[in-house]
Amino acid sequence: MEQTTQKGGAGEPEIPSKYEDIVARLSQIVERLESGGLSLEDSIAAFEQGVKLARAGSARLDEAERRVEVLLEGDRTAPFDPARDGGGR
């Protein structure tokens, strides 16, 4: 199964679709920022990308939590269907 990414704006990196990839990218950004070798402009750009990644990661965690809640309702074990199970919040 191929993983898709969200498109960033002009010249912006794409947001990975997998949570683990988001965390890895965030880690790289933190390392770059902590190294102290970036210009102010590059630091701000890296910080902005980090915020976008953090928000995307939070959204993935929220979705996972909703899926678990739906599955646990009434000991249900059917696959999660966002369209059917109210995932369009």
C-alpha positions as CSV (number, residue, x, y, z in Angstrom):
1,M,0.0,0.0,0.0
2,E,1.5,3.3,-1.1
3,Q,1.7,6.1,1.5
4,T,0.5,9.5,0.3
5,T,1.6,12.9,1.5
6,Q,-0.1,16.2,1.9
7,K,1.1,18.9,-0.5
8,G,2.8,21.9,1.1
9,G,2.7,25.4,-0.4
10,A,5.0,26.6,-3.0
11,G,8.5,25.3,-2.2
12,E,7.4,23.7,1.1
13,P,8.1,20.1,1.9
14,E,5.1,17.7,1.8
15,I,3.7,16.4,5.1
16,P,4.1,12.6,5.4
17,S,0.9,10.6,5.8
18,K,2.4,8.1,8.4
19,Y,2.7,9.3,12.0
20,E,6.1,7.7,12.4
21,D,7.4,9.6,9.4
22,I,6.1,12.9,10.8
23,V,7.9,12.2,14.1
24,A,11.1,11.4,12.2
25,R,10.9,14.7,10.3
26,L,10.2,16.6,13.5
27,S,13.2,15.1,15.1
28,Q,15.4,16.2,12.1
29,I,14.0,19.7,12.4
30,V,14.7,19.8,16.1
31,E,18.3,18.7,15.5
32,R,18.8,21.4,12.8
33,L,17.4,24.1,15.1
34,E,19.5,22.9,18.1
35,S,22.6,22.9,16.1
36,G,22.6,26.6,16.0
37,G,24.0,26.8,12.5
38,L,20.9,28.2,10.8
39,S,20.3,31.8,9.8
40,L,17.3,33.5,11.4
41,E,15.3,33.1,8.2
42,D,16.1,29.4,7.9
43,S,15.4,28.9,11.6
44,I,11.9,30.5,11.2
45,A,11.2,28.4,8.2
46,A,12.2,25.2,10.0
47,F,10.1,26.2,13.0
48,E,7.1,26.9,10.8
49,Q,7.5,23.5,9.1
50,G,7.9,21.9,12.6
51,V,4.6,23.5,13.7
52,K,2.8,22.1,10.6
53,L,4.3,18.7,11.2
54,A,3.3,18.8,14.9
55,R,-0.3,19.7,13.9
56,A,-0.4,17.0,11.4
57,G,0.9,14.5,13.9
58,S,-1.7,15.6,16.4
59,A,-4.4,15.1,13.8
60,R,-3.2,11.6,13.1
61,L,-3.3,10.8,16.9
62,D,-6.8,12.3,17.1
63,E,-8.0,10.1,14.2
64,A,-6.4,7.0,15.8
65,E,-8.2,7.8,19.1
66,R,-11.5,8.2,17.3
67,R,-11.0,4.8,15.5
68,V,-10.2,3.1,18.8
69,E,-13.3,4.6,20.5
70,V,-15.5,3.5,17.6
71,L,-14.1,0.0,17.8
72,L,-14.5,-0.2,21.5
73,E,-18.2,0.9,21.4
74,G,-20.2,-2.2,22.2
75,D,-17.2,-4.5,21.7
76,R,-17.4,-3.8,18.0
77,T,-14.6,-5.3,15.9
78,A,-15.7,-4.3,12.3
79,P,-13.3,-2.2,10.3
80,F,-13.5,1.6,10.8
81,D,-15.2,3.5,8.0
82,P,-14.9,7.3,8.5
83,A,-17.8,8.0,6.2
84,R,-20.1,5.6,8.1
85,D,-18.7,6.1,11.6
86,G,-18.7,9.9,11.9
87,G,-15.0,10.6,11.1
88,G,-15.8,13.8,9.2
89,R,-15.8,15.9,12.4
